[in-house]
């Protein structure tokens, strides 16, 4: 019987691990996984692929009524509509609305979401989804009003996700001043490099290059003294921040 080191060095194990790694990369691509998972799967061999398998892939399974494991597949629109009509709960109607949104049928999702909010006026997910639908249907003012209502209920909902959507809505309303104001508030509340990059983009659009440069230099300096894990997690944003800094230092184009 082969020992563990011999097993790991055997040819068949190499090919099996390679196939498994490729399968996890394909799943990560199709699932829209965070970019760092691709680095972990590909470069941290053989642990990376297995880490993705246990921490992400297996989340697609659930325990069924019979007690066994079942694959949790996405339901079709017909199935979602059937459940929403037969069991018109908040969850089934919300699932149908989100299914329509995934198919870019936002106008059809609006009355469903409005019906949900008619019975549950403080449902934050429904409010945010409705704002997204208004944006997709070129109704940014309605989106802004809905997002402001959401943030009055819970300004920190979904880790400040509504703030990012509000910024998009202000941009769609051609109101750069309000978009910049929201960016400043978000970066102040959650001073991540991602939010600093978002603020820098809007500062540059408003020709505030010096302020953008100062902020980005400080953010990049802070990151350089951060723990290794945080630096790796923000690798992509650091690259984007350096690109924005170069643009900020060049100054406005006359």
DRENTOR-918111 format. One line per 2 residues: number of its first residue (from 0); for each residue z, x, y of N, C-alpha, C. Coordinates in Angstrom, 1 decimal. Layout:
<mimars>
NUM = Z:X:Y:Z:X:Y:Z:X:Y  ...
</mimars>
This chain:
<mimars>
0 = 0.0:0.9:-1.2:0.0:0.0:0.0:0.0:0.9:1.2  -0.9:0.6:2.2:-1.0:1.4:3.4:0.2:1.2:4.3
2 = 0.7:2.3:5.0:1.7:2.2:5.9:1.1:1.7:7.2  2.0:1.3:8.2:1.6:0.7:9.4:0.7:1.7:10.2
4 = 1.1:3.0:10.4:0.2:3.9:11.1:-1.2:4.0:10.4  -1.2:4.0:9.1:-2.5:4.1:8.4:-3.3:2.8:8.6
6 = -2.6:1.7:8.6:-3.3:0.4:8.8:-3.9:0.4:10.2  -3.2:0.8:11.2:-3.7:0.7:12.6:-4.9:1.7:12.8
8 = -4.9:2.7:12.0:-6.0:3.7:12.2:-7.2:3.4:11.3  -7.1:2.4:10.4:-8.2:2.1:9.5:-9.4:1.5:10.2
10 = -10.6:1.7:9.7:-11.8:1.2:10.3:-11.8:-0.3:10.5  -11.4:-1.0:9.4:-11.5:-2.5:9.5:-10.6:-3.0:10.6
12 = -9.4:-2.4:10.8:-8.5:-2.8:11.8:-9.1:-2.6:13.2  -9.9:-1.5:13.3:-10.5:-1.2:14.6:-11.5:-2.3:15.0
14 = -12.3:-2.7:14.0:-13.4:-3.7:14.2:-12.7:-5.1:14.5  -11.7:-5.4:13.7:-11.0:-6.6:13.9:-10.4:-6.7:15.3
16 = -9.7:-5.6:15.7:-9.1:-5.6:17.0:-10.2:-5.7:18.1  -11.3:-5.1:17.9:-12.4:-5.2:18.9:-12.9:-6.6:19.0
18 = -13.1:-7.2:17.9:-13.6:-8.6:17.9:-12.5:-9.5:18.6  -11.3:-9.3:18.3:-10.2:-10.1:18.9:-10.1:-9.9:20.4
20 = -10.3:-8.6:20.8:-10.3:-8.3:22.3:-11.4:-9.0:23.0  -12.6:-9.0:22.4:-13.8:-9.6:23.0:-13.6:-11.1:23.1
22 = -13.0:-11.7:22.0:-12.7:-13.2:22.0:-11.7:-13.5:23.1  -10.7:-12.7:23.4:-9.7:-13.0:24.4:-10.4:-12.8:25.8
24 = -11.3:-11.9:25.9:-12.0:-11.7:27.2:-12.9:-12.9:27.5  -13.5:-13.4:26.5:-14.4:-14.6:26.6:-13.5:-15.8:27.0
26 = -12.4:-16.0:26.3:-11.5:-17.1:26.7:-11.0:-17.0:28.1  -10.6:-15.8:28.5:-10.1:-15.6:29.9:-11.2:-15.9:30.9
28 = -12.4:-15.6:30.6:-13.5:-15.9:31.5:-13.8:-17.4:31.6  -13.8:-18.1:30.5:-14.0:-19.5:30.5:-12.9:-20.3:31.0
30 = -11.7:-19.8:30.9:-10.5:-20.4:31.4:-10.2:-20.2:32.8  -11.0:-19.2:33.4:-10.7:-18.9:34.8:-9.4:-18.2:35.1
32 = -9.1:-17.3:34.1:-7.8:-16.6:34.2:-7.8:-15.6:35.4  -6.6:-15.3:35.8:-6.4:-14.3:36.9:-7.1:-13.0:36.6
34 = -7.6:-12.3:37.6:-8.4:-11.1:37.4:-7.6:-10.0:36.7  -6.3:-9.9:36.9:-5.5:-8.9:36.3:-5.5:-9.0:34.8
36 = -5.7:-10.2:34.2:-5.7:-10.3:32.8:-6.8:-9.6:32.1  -8.0:-9.5:32.8:-9.1:-8.8:32.3:-8.8:-7.3:32.2
38 = -8.1:-6.8:33.2:-7.6:-5.4:33.2:-6.7:-5.1:32.0  -5.7:-6.0:31.9:-4.7:-5.9:30.8:-5.3:-5.9:29.4
40 = -6.2:-6.9:29.2:-6.8:-7.1:27.9:-7.7:-5.9:27.6  -8.5:-5.4:28.5:-9.5:-4.3:28.3:-8.8:-3.0:28.2
42 = -7.9:-2.7:29.1:-7.4:-1.3:29.2:-6.1:-1.0:28.5  -5.3:-2.1:28.3:-4.0:-1.9:27.6:-4.2:-2.3:26.2
44 = -4.8:-1.4:25.4:-5.1:-1.6:24.0:-4.0:-1.0:23.1  -3.6:-1.7:22.0:-4.1:-3.1:21.6:-3.2:-4.2:22.1
46 = -2.2:-3.8:22.9:-1.1:-4.8:23.3:-1.7:-5.8:24.3  -2.6:-5.4:25.2:-3.1:-6.4:26.2:-3.6:-7.6:25.6
48 = -4.5:-7.5:24.6:-5.2:-8.7:24.1:-4.1:-9.6:23.4  -3.1:-9.0:22.7:-2.1:-9.8:22.1:-1.2:-10.5:23.1
50 = -0.9:-9.8:24.2:-0.1:-10.4:25.3:-0.8:-11.6:25.9  -2.1:-11.5:26.1:-2.8:-12.7:26.6:-2.8:-13.8:25.6
52 = -2.9:-13.4:24.3:-3.0:-14.4:23.2:-1.7:-15.3:23.2  -0.5:-14.6:23.3:0.7:-15.3:23.2:1.1:-16.0:24.6
54 = 0.8:-15.3:25.7:1.3:-15.9:27.0:0.3:-16.9:27.6  -1.0:-16.8:27.2:-1.9:-17.7:27.9:-2.7:-18.6:26.8
56 = -3.3:-17.9:25.8:-4.1:-18.7:24.9:-3.3:-19.8:24.1  -2.1:-19.4:23.7:-1.3:-20.4:22.9:-0.8:-21.5:23.7
58 = -0.9:-21.4:25.0:-0.5:-22.6:25.8:-1.5:-23.7:25.7  -2.6:-23.5:25.2:-3.6:-24.5:24.9:-3.2:-25.4:23.7
60 = -2.2:-25.0:23.0:-1.8:-25.8:21.8:-0.5:-26.6:22.2  -0.4:-27.7:21.5:0.9:-28.5:21.6:1.3:-29.0:20.3
62 = 2.5:-29.5:20.2:3.0:-30.1:18.9:2.6:-31.5:18.9  1.8:-31.9:17.9:1.4:-33.3:17.8:2.4:-34.2:17.2
64 = 2.1:-35.5:17.1:3.0:-36.5:16.7:3.4:-36.3:15.2  2.5:-35.6:14.4:2.8:-35.4:13.0:3.7:-34.1:12.8
66 = 4.0:-33.4:13.9:4.8:-32.2:13.9:4.0:-31.0:13.7  2.7:-31.1:13.5:1.9:-29.9:13.4:1.3:-29.5:14.8
68 = 0.7:-28.3:14.8:0.1:-27.8:16.1:-1.3:-28.3:16.2  -1.6:-28.8:17.4:-2.9:-29.3:17.8:-3.5:-28.6:19.0
70 = -4.8:-28.5:19.0:-5.5:-27.9:20.2:-5.5:-29.0:21.3  -5.1:-28.6:22.5:-5.0:-29.5:23.6:-6.4:-29.4:24.4
72 = -7.4:-30.2:24.0:-8.7:-30.1:24.6:-8.7:-31.0:25.8  -9.7:-30.8:26.7:-9.9:-31.6:27.8:-10.6:-32.9:27.4
74 = -10.1:-34.0:28.0:-10.7:-35.3:27.7:-11.9:-35.5:28.5  -12.9:-36.3:28.0:-14.1:-36.6:28.7:-13.7:-37.7:29.7
76 = -14.7:-37.9:30.7:-14.4:-38.9:31.7:-14.3:-40.3:31.1  -15.1:-40.6:30.0:-15.0:-41.9:29.4:-13.6:-42.1:28.8
78 = -13.1:-41.0:28.2:-11.7:-41.1:27.6:-10.7:-41.2:28.7  -10.8:-40.5:29.8:-9.9:-40.6:30.8:-9.9:-42.0:31.5
80 = -11.1:-42.6:31.6:-11.2:-43.9:32.2:-10.6:-45.0:31.2  -10.9:-44.8:29.9:-10.3:-45.7:28.9:-8.8:-45.7:29.0
82 = -8.1:-44.5:29.1:-6.7:-44.5:29.1:-6.2:-45.1:30.5  -6.9:-44.8:31.6:-6.5:-45.3:32.9:-6.5:-46.8:32.9
84 = -7.5:-47.4:32.2:-7.7:-48.9:32.2:-6.7:-49.5:31.3  -6.5:-48.9:30.1:-5.6:-49.5:29.1:-4.1:-49.3:29.4
86 = -3.8:-48.1:30.0:-2.5:-47.8:30.4:-2.5:-47.2:31.8  -2.5:-48.1:32.8:-2.7:-47.7:34.2:-1.4:-47.2:34.8
88 = -1.0:-46.0:34.3:0.2:-45.4:34.8:-0.3:-44.4:35.9  0.7:-43.8:36.6:0.4:-42.8:37.6:-0.3:-41.6:37.0
90 = 0.2:-41.2:35.9:-0.4:-40.0:35.2:-1.8:-40.2:34.7  -2.1:-41.4:34.1:-3.4:-41.6:33.5:-4.4:-41.8:34.7
92 = -4.0:-42.5:35.8:-4.9:-42.6:36.9:-5.2:-41.3:37.6  -4.1:-40.5:37.7:-4.2:-39.2:38.4:-5.2:-38.3:37.5
94 = -5.0:-38.3:36.2:-5.9:-37.6:35.3:-7.3:-38.0:35.5  -7.6:-39.3:35.6:-9.0:-39.8:35.8:-9.5:-39.3:37.2
96 = -8.7:-39.3:38.2:-9.1:-38.9:39.5:-9.5:-37.4:39.5  -8.6:-36.6:38.8:-8.9:-35.2:38.8:-10.1:-34.9:37.9
98 = -10.3:-35.7:36.9:-11.5:-35.5:36.1:-12.8:-35.8:36.9  -12.7:-36.8:37.7:-13.9:-37.1:38.6:-14.1:-35.9:39.6
100 = -13.0:-35.4:40.1:-13.1:-34.3:41.1:-13.7:-33.1:40.4  -13.3:-32.8:39.2:-13.9:-31.7:38.4:-15.4:-31.8:38.3
102 = -15.9:-33.0:38.3:-17.3:-33.3:38.2:-18.0:-33.5:39.5  -17.3:-33.1:40.6:-17.7:-33.2:42.0:-18.0:-34.7:42.4
104 = -17.3:-35.6:41.8:-17.5:-37.0:42.1:-16.3:-37.5:42.9  -16.0:-36.8:44.1:-14.9:-37.0:44.9:-14.8:-38.4:45.5
106 = -15.9:-38.9:45.9:-15.9:-40.2:46.5:-15.4:-41.3:45.6  -15.7:-41.2:44.3:-15.1:-42.1:43.3:-13.6:-41.9:43.0
108 = -13.1:-40.7:43.3:-11.7:-40.5:43.1:-10.9:-41.0:44.2  -11.4:-41.1:45.4:-10.6:-41.6:46.5:-9.9:-42.9:46.3
110 = -10.6:-44.0:46.0:-9.8:-45.3:45.8:-8.8:-45.2:44.7  -9.0:-44.4:43.7:-8.0:-44.2:42.6:-6.7:-43.6:43.2
112 = -6.9:-42.5:43.9:-5.8:-41.8:44.5:-5.1:-42.7:45.6  -5.8:-43.4:46.3:-5.2:-44.3:47.3:-4.4:-45.4:46.6
114 = -4.9:-45.9:45.5:-4.1:-46.9:44.7:-2.8:-46.3:44.2  -2.8:-45.0:43.8:-1.6:-44.3:43.3:-0.6:-44.2:44.5
116 = -1.1:-43.8:45.6:-0.2:-43.7:46.8:0.3:-45.0:47.3  -0.4:-46.1:47.0:0.0:-47.4:47.4:1.3:-47.8:46.6
118 = 1.4:-47.3:45.4:2.6:-47.6:44.6:3.7:-46.4:44.6  3.2:-45.2:44.9:4.1:-44.1:45.0:3.7:-43.3:46.2
120 = 4.3:-43.6:47.3:3.9:-43.0:48.6:4.3:-41.6:48.8  5.1:-41.0:47.9:5.6:-39.6:48.0:5.1:-38.7:46.9
122 = 4.0:-39.1:46.3:3.4:-38.3:45.2:2.6:-37.2:45.8  3.2:-36.0:45.8:2.6:-34.9:46.5:1.2:-34.5:45.9
124 = 1.1:-34.5:44.6:-0.1:-34.1:43.9:-1.2:-35.0:44.3  -0.9:-36.3:44.3:-2.0:-37.3:44.7:-2.4:-37.1:46.2
126 = -1.4:-36.9:47.0:-1.7:-36.6:48.5:-2.6:-35.4:48.6  -2.3:-34.3:47.9:-3.1:-33.1:48.0:-4.5:-33.4:47.4
128 = -4.6:-34.0:46.3:-5.9:-34.3:45.7:-6.8:-35.2:46.7  -6.1:-36.2:47.3:-6.8:-37.0:48.2:-7.3:-36.2:49.4
130 = -6.5:-35.3:49.9:-7.0:-34.4:51.0:-8.2:-33.6:50.6  -8.2:-33.1:49.3:-9.3:-32.3:48.8:-10.6:-33.2:48.7
132 = -10.4:-34.5:48.3:-11.5:-35.4:48.3:-12.1:-35.7:49.6  -11.2:-35.9:50.6:-11.7:-36.1:52.0:-12.5:-34.9:52.5
134 = -12.0:-33.7:52.2:-12.7:-32.5:52.6:-14.1:-32.4:51.9  -14.2:-32.7:50.6:-15.4:-32.7:49.9:-16.4:-33.7:50.4
136 = -15.9:-34.8:51.0:-16.7:-35.9:51.5:-16.9:-35.8:53.0  -16.7:-34.6:53.5:-16.9:-34.3:55.0:-16.1:-35.2:55.8
138 = -14.8:-35.4:55.5:-13.9:-36.2:56.3:-12.7:-35.3:56.6  -12.8:-34.2:57.3:-11.7:-33.3:57.5:-10.5:-33.8:58.3
140 = -10.8:-34.7:59.2:-9.7:-35.3:60.0:-8.7:-36.1:59.1  -9.3:-36.9:58.2:-8.5:-37.6:57.2:-7.7:-36.6:56.3
142 = -8.4:-35.5:56.0:-7.7:-34.5:55.1:-6.5:-33.9:55.9  -6.7:-33.6:57.1:-5.6:-33.0:58.0:-4.4:-34.0:58.0
144 = -4.7:-35.3:58.3:-3.6:-36.3:58.3:-2.9:-36.4:57.0  -3.6:-36.4:55.9:-2.9:-36.5:54.6:-2.1:-35.3:54.3
146 = -2.6:-34.1:54.7:-1.8:-32.9:54.4:-0.6:-32.8:55.3  -0.7:-33.2:56.5:0.5:-33.3:57.4:1.6:-34.2:56.8
148 = 1.1:-35.3:56.3:2.0:-36.3:55.6:2.7:-35.6:54.4  1.9:-34.9:53.6:2.4:-34.2:52.5:3.5:-33.2:52.9
150 = 3.2:-32.4:53.9:4.1:-31.3:54.3:5.4:-31.9:55.0  5.3:-33.1:55.5:6.5:-33.7:56.0:7.4:-34.0:54.8
152 = 6.8:-34.3:53.7:7.6:-34.6:52.5:8.1:-33.3:51.9  7.3:-32.3:51.7:7.7:-31.1:51.1:6.7:-30.0:51.5
154 = 7.1:-29.2:52.5:6.2:-28.2:53.1:6.1:-27.0:52.1  6.9:-26.9:51.1:6.8:-25.8:50.2:6.2:-26.2:48.8
156 = 5.6:-27.4:48.8:5.1:-27.9:47.5:4.1:-27.0:46.9  4.2:-26.8:45.6:3.2:-26.0:44.8:3.1:-24.6:45.5
158 = 4.2:-24.0:45.8:4.2:-22.7:46.4:3.3:-22.6:47.7  3.5:-23.6:48.6:2.8:-23.6:49.9:1.3:-23.8:49.7
160 = 0.8:-24.4:48.6:-0.6:-24.6:48.4:-1.2:-25.5:49.5  -0.5:-26.5:50.0:-1.0:-27.4:51.0:-1.3:-26.7:52.3
162 = -0.6:-25.6:52.6:-0.9:-24.9:53.8:-2.3:-24.3:53.8  -2.7:-23.8:52.6:-4.0:-23.2:52.5:-5.1:-24.2:52.6
164 = -4.9:-25.4:52.1:-5.8:-26.5:52.2:-5.9:-27.0:53.6  -4.7:-27.0:54.3:-4.7:-27.4:55.7:-5.5:-26.5:56.6
166 = -5.4:-25.2:56.3:-6.2:-24.2:57.0:-7.7:-24.5:56.9  -8.1:-24.8:55.6:-9.5:-25.1:55.3:-9.9:-26.4:56.1
168 = -9.0:-27.3:56.2:-9.3:-28.6:56.9:-9.5:-28.4:58.4  -8.6:-27.5:59.0:-8.8:-27.2:60.4:-10.1:-26.5:60.7
170 = -10.5:-25.6:59.8:-11.8:-25.0:59.9:-12.9:-26.0:59.9  -12.8:-26.9:58.9:-13.9:-27.9:58.8:-13.9:-28.8:60.0
172 = -12.8:-29.0:60.7:-12.7:-29.8:61.9:-13.2:-29.0:63.1  -13.6:-27.7:62.9:-14.0:-26.8:63.9:-12.9:-26.6:65.0
174 = -11.7:-26.4:64.4:-10.5:-26.2:65.3:-9.8:-24.9:64.9  -10.5:-23.8:65.3:-10.0:-22.4:64.9:-8.6:-22.1:65.4
176 = -8.2:-22.7:66.5:-6.8:-22.4:67.1:-5.8:-23.0:66.1  -6.0:-24.2:65.6:-5.0:-24.8:64.7:-5.0:-24.1:63.4
178 = -6.2:-23.6:62.9:-6.3:-22.9:61.7:-5.5:-21.6:61.8  -5.7:-20.9:62.9:-5.0:-19.6:63.1:-3.5:-19.9:63.2
180 = -3.1:-20.9:63.8:-1.6:-21.3:63.9:-1.0:-21.5:62.6  -1.8:-22.2:61.7:-1.3:-22.5:60.3:-1.2:-21.2:59.5
182 = -2.2:-20.3:59.8:-2.2:-19.0:59.1:-0.9:-18.2:59.5  -0.6:-18.2:60.8:0.5:-17.4:61.2:1.8:-18.0:60.6
184 = 1.9:-19.3:60.5:3.2:-19.9:60.0:3.3:-19.6:58.5  2.1:-19.7:57.8:2.1:-19.4:56.3:2.5:-17.9:56.1
186 = 1.9:-17.0:56.8:2.2:-15.6:56.6:3.7:-15.3:57.0  4.3:-16.0:57.9:5.7:-15.8:58.3:6.6:-16.3:57.2
188 = 6.2:-17.5:56.6:7.1:-18.1:55.5:6.9:-17.3:54.2  5.7:-16.9:53.9:5.4:-16.2:52.6:4.6:-15.0:53.0
190 = 5.3:-13.9:53.3:4.6:-12.7:53.7:4.0:-11.8:52.6  3.1:-12.5:51.8:2.4:-11.8:50.8:1.2:-11.1:51.4
192 = 0.6:-10.1:50.6:-0.6:-9.5:51.1:-1.8:-10.4:51.1  -1.8:-11.4:50.2:-2.8:-12.4:50.2:-2.8:-13.2:51.5
194 = -1.6:-13.6:51.9:-1.5:-14.4:53.1:-1.8:-13.6:54.4  -1.4:-12.3:54.3:-1.8:-11.4:55.5:-3.3:-11.2:55.6
196 = -4.0:-11.2:54.5:-5.4:-11.1:54.5:-6.0:-12.3:55.1  -5.5:-13.5:54.7:-6.0:-14.7:55.2:-5.8:-14.8:56.7
198 = -4.6:-14.4:57.2:-4.3:-14.4:58.6:-5.3:-13.4:59.3  -5.5:-12.2:58.7:-6.4:-11.2:59.3:-7.8:-11.8:59.5
200 = -8.3:-12.5:58.5:-9.6:-13.1:58.6:-9.7:-14.0:59.8  -8.7:-14.8:60.0:-8.8:-15.7:61.1:-8.5:-15.0:62.5
202 = -7.7:-14.0:62.5:-7.6:-13.2:63.7:-8.9:-12.5:64.1  -9.6:-12.0:63.1:-10.9:-11.4:63.4:-11.9:-12.5:63.9
204 = -11.9:-13.7:63.3:-12.8:-14.7:63.8:-12.5:-15.1:65.2  -11.2:-14.9:65.6:-10.8:-15.2:67.0:-10.9:-14.0:67.9
206 = -11.5:-12.9:67.4:-11.7:-11.7:68.2:-10.3:-11.0:68.5  -9.3:-11.2:67.7:-8.0:-10.5:67.9:-8.0:-9.3:67.0
208 = -8.9:-8.4:67.2:-9.0:-7.2:66.3:-7.8:-6.3:66.3  -7.3:-6.0:67.4:-6.1:-5.1:67.5:-4.9:-5.7:66.8
210 = -4.6:-7.0:66.9:-3.5:-7.6:66.2:-3.7:-7.6:64.7  -5.0:-7.8:64.3:-5.3:-7.8:62.9:-5.1:-6.4:62.3
212 = -5.6:-5.4:63.0:-5.4:-4.0:62.5:-4.0:-3.6:62.4  -3.1:-3.9:63.4:-1.7:-3.6:63.3:-1.0:-4.3:62.2
214 = -1.4:-5.5:62.0:-0.7:-6.3:60.9:-1.1:-5.7:59.5  -2.4:-5.4:59.3:-2.9:-4.9:58.1:-2.4:-3.6:57.7
216 = -2.3:-2.7:58.7:-1.7:-1.4:58.5:-0.3:-1.5:58.1  0.5:-2.3:58.7:1.9:-2.5:58.3:2.0:-3.1:56.9
218 = 1.1:-4.1:56.6:1.2:-4.7:55.2:0.8:-3.7:54.1  -0.2:-2.9:54.4:-0.6:-1.8:53.4:0.4:-0.7:53.3
220 = 1.1:-0.4:54.4:2.2:0.6:54.3:3.4:0.0:53.5  3.7:-1.2:53.7:4.8:-1.9:52.9:4.4:-1.9:51.4
222 = 3.1:-2.1:51.1:2.7:-2.2:49.7:2.8:-0.8:49.1  2.5:0.2:49.8:2.5:1.6:49.3:3.9:2.0:48.8
224 = 4.9:1.4:49.3:6.3:1.7:48.9:6.9:0.7:48.0  6.1:-0.3:47.6:6.5:-1.3:46.7:6.5:-0.8:45.2
226 = 7.3:-1.5:44.3:7.3:-1.1:42.9:5.8:-1.1:42.3  5.6:-0.3:41.3:4.3:-0.2:40.7:3.8:-1.5:40.2
228 = 4.6:-2.4:39.7:4.1:-3.7:39.2:3.5:-4.5:40.3  4.2:-4.5:41.5:3.7:-5.2:42.6:2.4:-4.6:43.2
230 = 2.3:-3.3:43.1:1.1:-2.6:43.6:-0.1:-3.0:42.7  0.1:-3.0:41.4:-0.9:-3.3:40.5:-1.4:-4.8:40.6
232 = -0.4:-5.7:40.8:-0.7:-7.1:41.0:-1.5:-7.4:42.2  -1.3:-6.6:43.3:-2.0:-6.8:44.6:-3.1:-5.8:44.8
234 = -3.6:-5.2:43.7:-4.7:-4.2:43.8:-5.9:-4.8:44.5  -6.3:-6.0:44.0:-7.5:-6.6:44.6:-7.3:-7.0:46.1
236 = -6.1:-7.5:46.4:-5.9:-7.8:47.8:-5.8:-6.6:48.7  -5.3:-5.5:48.1:-5.2:-4.3:48.9:-6.6:-3.8:49.2
238 = -7.5:-3.9:48.3:-8.9:-3.5:48.5:-9.5:-4.3:49.6  -9.2:-5.6:49.6:-9.7:-6.5:50.6:-9.1:-6.3:51.9
240 = -7.8:-5.9:51.9:-7.1:-5.7:53.2:-7.7:-4.4:53.9  -8.0:-3.4:53.1:-8.6:-2.2:53.6:-10.0:-2.4:54.2
242 = -10.7:-3.3:53.6:-12.1:-3.7:54.1:-11.9:-4.4:55.4  -10.9:-5.4:55.5:-10.7:-6.1:56.7:-10.2:-5.1:57.8
244 = -9.4:-4.2:57.4:-8.8:-3.2:58.4:-10.0:-2.4:59.0  -10.9:-2.0:58.2:-12.1:-1.2:58.7:-12.9:-2.1:59.7
246 = -13.0:-3.3:59.4:-13.7:-4.2:60.3:-12.9:-4.4:61.6  -11.6:-4.5:61.5:-10.7:-4.7:62.7:-10.8:-3.4:63.6
248 = -10.8:-2.3:63.0:-10.8:-1.0:63.7:-12.2:-0.8:64.4  -13.2:-1.4:63.8:-14.5:-1.2:64.5:-14.6:-2.0:65.8
250 = -13.8:-3.1:65.8:-13.8:-3.9:67.0:-14.8:-5.0:67.1  -14.8:-5.9:68.0:-15.7:-7.0:68.1:-17.1:-6.5:68.4
252 = -18.1:-7.2:67.8:-19.5:-6.9:68.0:-20.0:-7.6:69.3  -20.5:-6.8:70.2:-21.0:-7.3:71.5:-22.3:-8.0:71.3
</mimars>
